[in-house]
Every structure is written in C-alpha cells, then in structure tokens.
Amino acid sequence: MHKRLGSNQIKKNKTRIKIHLLHFACCVFRQICSFFWISISSSSMDGGGGDSGSVATPVQQKAHEAWRIYQHYLDKTTPHATYRWIGTLVVALAYCLRVYYIQGFYIIAYGLGIYLLNLLIGFLSPLVDPEAAGGSDGPSLPTRGSDEFKPFIRRLPEFKFWYSMTKAFCIAFVMTFFSVFDVPVFWPILLCYWIVLFVLTMRRQISHMIKYKYIPFSFGKQKYGGRSGSGPRAD
C-alpha cells in the first residue's frame, strides 16, 4: 500500500514538473519570438534609412532579406483565398494525423483549440461592437430594404484569420517533436470541456447576432447591379 502511494506521489511530482517545464518553455518561446520580431523590425527600419551611423550586421541583413522575401510571397497569396485555405486544411490534416499516430500531446491540441476558438470569435464579430457603441440607439446595420447599405467589417479580417490559424497549426505541429510538451492528461475531459466551451461561446455569439441583426457572411445580402433596361436612349 505504501509502495503504491509512493509511486502515485512520484507520478504526480513528475506531472507537476512537466507542467512547470511546459510553462517555462512557452514563456521562453514567446520571449524568443518577440526578440526575433523586434530585431527584424529594427533592422528593417535601420537598413531602409541608409545612414552611415547605423551599420547592420550580416546576420541582420540576411534576416531582413529573408523577411522581405517571405513578406513578398505572403502578399502575393492575398487574392487566392481558396488555395490558401486548401493549404491550411492540408497542414491541419497533417497535424491531426501526427497527434493520432503518436497518441499524445493532447494538452497542445487543447491549447490550439482554445486559440482557434478565440480567432473564430474575432472573425465573426463586427469591428465596432454595437453593445459598446451604445446599443440602445438601435442596430448600426440596415434592417430594411430602404435603409442605407453598410457592409459588415470584421474585427479580425479574413487574411489575418487565415494567417494566424496557419501559424498556430504549424507551431503546434513543430511542438509535437519535443517530448517536454507531452504532458500526460486524460484527453476525454479536455475534449468535453472544449465542446462545452465552444457551445456556450457560439450560443452567446449567435444571440449577439440576433439581437443586433447582423450576418457575418456575404451570402444572402442584397446586391445592386447596373441599369440594364431602363428604356430607350434619347439621341
């Protein structure tokens, strides 16, 4: 009996140590990303000025050049929404197959699901919240055909939504190759908790849409065309 209690205590201590290491690794990864972003931004600003007082190192020049090439090709993908989302689906499928094959890293999948849920809420929410802008005066979007047309402006645009989601799947996929992130958890509890959180969040979002009468999609909205048959022309 004492041996079982001792082994259980050792397992609990190992789990706590892994959780602390995971938290520490996430903090370090965040600091590294922020430092890398600041260094790239500063090198881009310094390199574009051409001043003799600020000389960039070869590493900064290479990083700046690589960042410019990456940004160039990223900007070229902006009008190709269908191909972008197909690529994201391929990355998401690769990540799901990776998690299913190794049967682990469920805490990473749970964190990824929470992050994607936050992105989805930002994608479905308007840029100006009617509740915060004085919702008692009525909805800001038109409710009748005679009202002025006002397009729906998202809080999180489609391109940023796609880009953040793709980056999240890529980072989660890379994290599955490091055993320090494989914290042993009972995944059905995490799955049930995420489903409950998803249902409650979407229920509140749908109630918000019904209350202020807006649809965060383009289908079903009134479209205006040119005058095709207005009558005979006067010569």
Disulfide bonds with the S-S distance in Angstrom:
none
